[in-house]
């Protein structure tokens, strides 16, 4: 039985490490998408891109950001509820 406990503990520890790494990657991705949104807004305000391009990329980046935030919420829930 102690061997099973060790394996279970090792599996749980690896799961937590994997989830923590995934959380870190998602946070980095969200920050990068926020920078892209700011950049596309600035380009639109400065007249470097037209409204259609602005809307296209803003919607794309916002959708990706929303998806990452939802995945991050699941990841954080997994980490807090072992």
C-alpha positions in Angstrom: 0.0 0.0 0.0 2.8 2.5 0.7 4.0 2.1 -2.9 0.5 3.0 -4.2 0.5 6.1 -2.0 4.0 7.1 -3.3 2.8 6.7 -6.9 -0.4 8.6 -6.2 1.5 11.4 -4.5 4.0 11.6 -7.5 1.2 11.7 -10.0 -0.6 14.4 -8.0 2.6 16.4 -7.8 3.3 16.1 -11.5 -0.3 17.2 -12.3 0.1 20.3 -10.1 3.4 21.1 -11.8 1.8 20.7 -15.2 -1.2 22.9 -14.3 1.1 25.6 -12.8 3.1 25.7 -16.0 -0.1 25.8 -18.1 -1.3 28.7 -15.9 1.9 30.6 -16.4 1.7 30.1 -20.2 -1.9 31.3 -20.3 -1.1 34.4 -18.2 1.7 35.2 -20.6 -0.6 34.7 -23.6 -3.3 36.9 -22.1 -0.7 39.7 -21.5 0.6 39.4 -25.1 -3.0 39.6 -26.5 -3.7 42.7 -24.4 -0.5 44.3 -25.9 -1.8 43.3 -29.4 -5.2 44.9 -28.7 -3.5 48.1 -27.5 -1.3 48.1 -30.5 -4.2 47.7 -33.0 -6.1 50.4 -31.2 -3.2 52.8 -31.4 -2.7 52.0 -35.1 -6.4 52.7 -35.7 -6.3 56.0 -33.7 -3.2 57.1 -35.6 -4.8 56.3 -38.9 -2.4 53.6 -39.9 -5.2 51.0 -40.4 -8.8 51.4 -41.4 -11.8 50.5 -39.3 -12.4 47.2 -41.0 -8.9 46.0 -40.1 -9.2 47.4 -36.6 -12.4 45.5 -36.0 -11.1 42.3 -37.6 -8.0 42.1 -35.4 -9.6 43.4 -32.3 -12.3 40.7 -32.5 -9.7 38.1 -33.2 -7.5 39.1 -30.2 -10.5 39.5 -27.9 -11.8 36.1 -28.7 -8.4 34.5 -28.1 -8.1 36.5 -24.8 -11.5 35.4 -23.7 -10.7 31.8 -24.5 -7.5 31.9 -22.6 -9.1 33.6 -19.6 -11.8 30.8 -19.5 -9.1 28.2 -19.7 -7.1 30.0 -17.0 -10.2 29.9 -14.7 -10.5 26.2 -15.2 -6.8 25.7 -14.5 -6.9 27.8 -11.3 -9.9 25.9 -10.2 -8.0 22.6 -10.7 -5.1 23.9 -8.7 -7.2 25.0 -5.8 -9.4 21.9 -5.7 -7.1 18.9 -5.7 
